[in-house]
Amino acid sequence: MVYRFLLVSDEVEDFKREIQIDAEATFLDLHQAILQAVDFQPVEMSSFFICDDDWTRRTEITLVDMGAPTDADTCLMEDTRLEELLEDEHQRLIYVFDYMFDRAFYMELREIITGRTLQEAVCTRSVGDPPEQAFTEEELEKDLGKTLTPTVSATGEDFYGDSEYDDDELDREGMGGFEDGDSVGLSDLEERY
């Protein structure tokens, strides 16, 4: 059997990819086919989620074991075949490629083609440009609504404080009044408190 998936993005309106892959392939094979179809670099963390009709995330299939509790429905991509979890046309999935900002592709199993097999996955339809794999600093600033780099204010102070820092500001008196010869051990602290 061959599965035909449609991928879309909520970030780019005119983006679509169609991927056909053998039902006996693993989720790792599908992960690699997606990266190739959208020209993304390999990522260290990503997951598929099997969803219900309302896109509620149910079973997670991860690239690496992230130590989830044993009662959670979590599988590894390299150990899980597509046909083990996908049996019906129009099954919905989410493929998270950016965990930091929960960015993802929305997928649907559009068709199950019986009587055919594929040696490797193939992108059979490509429309539009995919979203950027990672946000640029400007996109992050726009998304977060603030500047990420320190700025100098009108008073001459930067984000971290006075840019004219002086080591002498932290004299011995400013460090709690200890003299050079003073030492404080655990027993001293116990006696004080």
C-alpha positions in Angstrom: 0.0 0.0 0.0 1.0 3.6 -0.6 0.0 6.5 1.5 -0.6 9.9 -0.1 -0.2 12.8 2.4 -1.0 16.5 1.9 1.1 19.0 4.0 0.0 22.6 4.6 1.2 25.4 6.8 -0.7 28.0 8.9 2.2 30.4 8.3 2.3 30.4 4.4 -1.1 30.5 2.7 -0.1 29.2 -0.8 2.2 26.4 0.5 1.4 22.7 -0.2 3.3 19.5 -0.5 2.1 16.1 -1.5 4.2 13.1 -0.4 3.6 9.5 -1.4 5.3 6.8 0.8 5.0 3.1 1.3 2.7 2.1 4.2 5.5 -0.1 5.6 7.9 2.8 5.9 8.7 4.3 9.3 7.8 7.7 10.6 11.5 8.4 10.4 11.3 7.8 6.6 8.3 10.2 6.4 10.3 12.8 8.6 13.2 12.6 6.1 10.9 12.9 3.1 9.3 16.0 4.6 12.7 17.6 5.2 13.7 16.9 1.7 10.4 18.2 0.2 10.7 21.5 2.0 14.5 21.8 1.8 15.0 21.9 5.6 18.2 21.0 7.3 18.1 17.9 9.7 16.7 18.8 13.1 17.5 17.4 16.5 14.0 17.5 17.8 10.7 17.0 16.0 7.6 15.0 16.4 4.5 13.7 14.7 1.2 13.8 16.5 -1.7 11.6 15.5 -4.8 14.0 15.8 -8.5 13.7 16.0 -10.8 15.5 13.6 -10.4 18.7 15.6 -6.6 18.6 15.5 -6.3 17.7 19.1 -3.0 16.0 19.6 -3.2 12.3 20.7 -0.3 9.9 20.1 3.1 11.4 19.8 5.9 9.9 17.6 9.2 11.5 18.5 12.6 11.6 16.7 14.4 11.0 20.0 13.3 9.6 23.3 12.6 12.6 25.5 12.0 10.7 28.7 8.2 11.0 28.6 6.3 9.2 31.4 5.7 5.5 30.6 1.9 6.0 30.6 2.0 8.6 27.8 1.3 7.5 24.3 4.7 8.1 22.8 6.6 6.2 20.1 9.9 6.6 18.4 10.0 7.4 14.7 12.6 4.8 13.8 10.7 2.0 15.5 7.2 2.8 14.3 5.8 1.9 10.9 3.1 4.2 9.3 0.7 1.3 8.9 0.8 0.6 12.7 -0.9 3.9 13.6 -2.6 5.0 10.3 -5.4 2.9 9.0 -8.0 5.4 7.6 -8.1 7.9 4.9 -8.4 11.5 6.1 -6.4 10.8 9.3 -4.9 14.0 10.5 -1.4 14.5 11.8 0.7 17.4 13.0 4.5 17.4 12.3 6.3 19.8 14.7 9.6 21.0 13.2 10.3 23.8 15.7 9.7 22.9 19.3 10.8 26.3 20.7 7.9 28.1 18.9 5.6 25.1 18.3 5.7 25.6 14.6 4.4 22.7 12.5 3.0 21.4 9.3 -0.6 20.1 9.2 -1.0 16.9 7.4 -3.8 14.7 6.2 -3.7 11.1 4.8 -5.6 12.0 1.7 -5.5 8.5 0.0 -4.6 4.9 0.6 -3.5 3.4 -2.7 -3.8 -0.4 -2.6 -1.9 -2.8 -4.9 1.2 -0.5 -5.1 4.5 -0.2 -3.2 7.3 2.4 -3.2 10.9 1.8 -2.5 11.3 5.3 -1.2 9.1 8.4 -0.5 8.5 10.9 -3.3 7.2 14.4 -3.4 4.6 14.3 -6.1 3.3 17.9 -5.8 5.0 21.1 -4.7 3.2 24.4 -4.6 4.6 27.6 -3.0 7.6 28.2 -0.7 7.7 26.7 2.7 7.9 28.8 5.8 11.4 29.5 7.0 12.8 26.6 9.1 14.1 29.0 11.8 13.1 32.5 12.7 15.5 35.3 11.9 16.3 37.8 14.7 14.1 40.4 13.0 11.2 37.9 12.9 11.6 37.0 16.5 11.7 40.7 17.5 8.5 41.2 15.5 6.8 38.2 17.0 7.9 39.0 20.6 7.3 42.7 20.2 10.7 43.8 21.6 14.3 44.0 20.7 16.5 41.1 21.6 19.8 42.9 21.7 20.8 45.4 24.4 20.2 49.1 23.4 21.7 52.3 24.8 19.2 54.6 26.3 19.3 58.4 26.4 20.8 58.2 29.9 23.8 56.3 28.5 22.9 53.1 30.2 22.7 49.9 28.3 20.4 46.9 28.9 22.8 45.4 31.5 23.4 48.6 33.4 26.0 51.4 33.3 28.4 50.8 30.4 31.1 52.6 32.5 31.4 49.8 35.0 34.2 50.2 37.6 35.7 47.2 39.4 36.3 49.4 42.5 32.5 49.7 43.0 32.6 46.3 44.5 34.9 47.1 47.4 35.3 45.0 50.6 32.6 47.1 52.3 30.1 46.3 49.6 30.8 42.6 50.1 29.2 42.4 53.5 32.0 44.0 55.6 34.4 41.0 55.7 38.0 41.9 56.3 40.7 40.2 54.3 41.5 37.8 57.1 37.9 36.8 57.9 36.6 33.4 57.0 33.2 32.0 57.6 32.7 28.3 58.0 29.6 26.2 58.5 30.0 26.2 62.2 30.1 30.0 62.3 26.9 30.2 60.3 25.2 27.7 62.6 26.2 29.8 65.7 24.9 33.0 64.1 21.5 31.6 63.3 
